[in-house]
Amino acid sequence: MSRAGLVARGVLYLLVGWLALQVAFGGGGREADRKGALQVVADQPGGPVVLGLMAAGFAALALWQFAEALFGRPMPDGDKPTSRLGSAGRGVVYTAGCAATLAFLLGYQGQSSDQQSKSITARLMGEPGGRWLVLAIAACFVAWAGVVIVNAARRTFMDELSDARMGRLARRAVQPFGIVGNIARGLVGAAVGAFLAYAAVTFQPDKARGLDGTLREFAATPAGAWGLAAVALGVLTFGVYSLFESRYRKVDSTKPTRPGGHGW
């Protein structure tokens, strides 16, 4: 089920990347975010069945991450508090993904990511100390993005893949997808955090951006549409990496007998 969930995550990233590419070249009629991706799935024959399978996949991912938060990850440092906290955070994210997919399946489409980001930011900033809370959330986004980018550059994500299931050729094929895809994901996360921070500092909640708005802002850089296209290709690449991960990810809870040893 965890592997099926990784496939669901990969499909979602592939669709978001594809929608962002369409936006870059003037064909973007839908938001390049979760809502837009789910609508693409719903419009296809058998769409509701696929949405149900995706919801089940995200539920499995959430349970898997919560289990790793409780019992540790199958890695040498999997028992560290920071590792357990990271697993718990991912569990919360996947739970939200499952809930959003189920709600969409049942007919509640909700707001776009941009509308949600602006309305939540405005609500938080209307409370005492809310401005500082938004800044803290922005800092978390930027910190997470930095960790993702550094881990991509150091290729530490490869430690989460099973050597026993991969040959040398597979490692060489998967590694560049993981590097490029994770760097793109980190850049988007850093941009979301930057917009949140700007909204808090200027006390303008409408400056906050969701995934769709953040991706579109890359087209406003000096690189123009090609900048957005490059990021969109990076998001697509992470979707492909997720499909590889569904095949090679260590999901067994068995701990290693020693760092680098057998028994993952």
Secondary structure as GFF3:
##gff-version 3
##sequence-region A 1 264
A	DSSP	alpha_helix	2	24	.	.	.	ID=ss1
A	DSSP	alpha_helix	34	42	.	.	.	ID=ss2
A	DSSP	alpha_helix	47	71	.	.	.	ID=ss3
A	DSSP	alpha_helix	81	105	.	.	.	ID=ss4
A	DSSP	alpha_helix	113	125	.	.	.	ID=ss5
A	DSSP	alpha_helix	130	154	.	.	.	ID=ss6
A	DSSP	three_ten_helix	156	160	.	.	.	ID=ss7
A	DSSP	alpha_helix	168	202	.	.	.	ID=ss8
A	DSSP	three_ten_helix	205	207	.	.	.	ID=ss9
A	DSSP	alpha_helix	211	217	.	.	.	ID=ss10
A	DSSP	three_ten_helix	218	220	.	.	.	ID=ss11
A	DSSP	alpha_helix	225	248	.	.	.	ID=ss12
###
